[in-house]
Amino acid sequence: ARAQIGVTGLAVMGSNIARNFARHGHTVALHNRSIAKTDALIDKHGSEGDFVRTETIEEFIAALEKPRRVLIMVKAGDATDAVINELADAMEEGDVIIDGGNSLYTDTIRREKEMSDRGLNFVGAGISGGEVGALEGPSIMPGGPKEAYESLGPLLESISAHVDGTPCCTHIGPDGSGHFVKMVHNGIEYADMQLIGEAYDLLRKALDLPVDKIADVFRNWNSSDLESYLIEITAEVLSQTDDETGKPLVDVIVDAAGQKGTGRWTVKSALDLGVPTTGIGEAVFSRALSSALDQRKAANGLESGELGSAPTDTDQFIDDIRSALYASKVVAYAQGFDQIAAGSKEYDWNLHPGSMATIWRGGCIIRAQFLNRIVEAYDENADLPSLLLAPYFRDAVEKAVDSWRRVVVTATQMGIPVPAFASSLSYYDALRADRLPAALTQGLRDYFGAHTYQRIDKEGTFHTLWSEGRTEVEA
Ligand code: NBP
């Protein structure tokens, strides 16, 4: 037995991670349900490092040094359960099973419990960065027993991305916390992409800029505080011309956004936790609306009403859009971090938001300059009530707010949908408001359902006898 790590599930993600381990000098035992993928990997990339080819689970387990460490990279759901159980039957106390797939965090909580009952260490590791990240250095979010991380951590950290010498991998917390954090990361990715889409739509429809000019705008933004992987690749995608038609590729792609489900999970979890993760919610719903092609076709002729005119100062409006994008992005991240805090409280995970921001700086899809500012914000105050209240972000958003309002007003007057820009601005206005109409909601709830209310001027719980003289009684 000489392999430091085993990887089972050698589709695109698994084989790239196995190669990444091997390239870092680790001996990697390879296993896949069907041997074809194992052989393909060895044929093509066997020379990149030290691989051990195995066919059966028994051979695979026997190839590993103790405590054995196996990374599972198979399809999330039932396949993952099947593989975990097969491995657990062949493994011994103290061995470590790592699920690197996109598992739902509640499944990870359950699996961790089942495995720890059998004396095994189970680590649910969120891995972000797609197939290129898997090969060249992903962001890794491992959750599970701290003891397991002691021997596993250095291995995972060696293959993760690094920013300023710091690995984009750290022990997140117990059981499902790694997959939970990965889920919120994906949700933020949805929000980021929706905001970029709205900015693009405004540049196109409000300012009538040609697509190649819009690509230049994004390229410029990538040297501002918006610098990030997603802004960078937006310029790339917008610069692509379709060979067949000579049109910009973006004009021949069907405008129906797909989703694999992690955004939806984030919103479901936000609803359960009672956290207003509106930016991610708007993004998930916008994808759903875009995909309702029949309904959109049927509604295509609906009257717009009288529309406002386009902004006259193009450069000013481009800058306004940039500011609106930045401020809305701060809101989306603030909400995402609130959800992480709520999850941490609900499941007793004791998560450190600053470490999430640290490991998202490289490797993953939402990597951005911006995350350095988030790290600093939580370094300064680990108990920030909201990211919006960190001095740096507060200042940036307060400076952006005039632009933000102009963008939402102009978009609304011109009939251009900006659900995430508008909803983020409303969130900001609600958060900073003196009073909210929730007082009226409480009054209504008390009227029809005797749900009671609290008063601003004295302690206690009250109810108005609405149909009996409308006198107030203490409930
Ligand atoms: P897939 O999600 O397409 O899964 C294919 C692998 O699962 C193959 O190795 C297949 O074996 C194996 N498998 C299946 Br399907 N059912 C099995 C079963 N019952 N028992 C044993 N093995 C089974 O691969 P992927 O796209 O490489 O993703 C792997 C994981 O990483 C997933 O959980 C995914 O969500 C996650 N992830 C993907 C990305 C990405 O960018 N693609 C990013 C981050 C995370 P076979 O060869 O014998 O059919």
Boltz pocket constraint, residues with backbone or C-beta under 6 A from the ligand:
constraints:
  - pocket:
      binder: B
      contacts: [[A, 8], [A, 9], [A, 10], [A, 11], [A, 12], [A, 13], [A, 14], [A, 32], [A, 33], [A, 34], [A, 37], [A, 73], [A, 74], [A, 75], [A, 76], [A, 78], [A, 79], [A, 80], [A, 82], [A, 83], [A, 100], [A, 101], [A, 102], [A, 103], [A, 127], [A, 128], [A, 129], [A, 130], [A, 131]]
      max_distance: 6.0
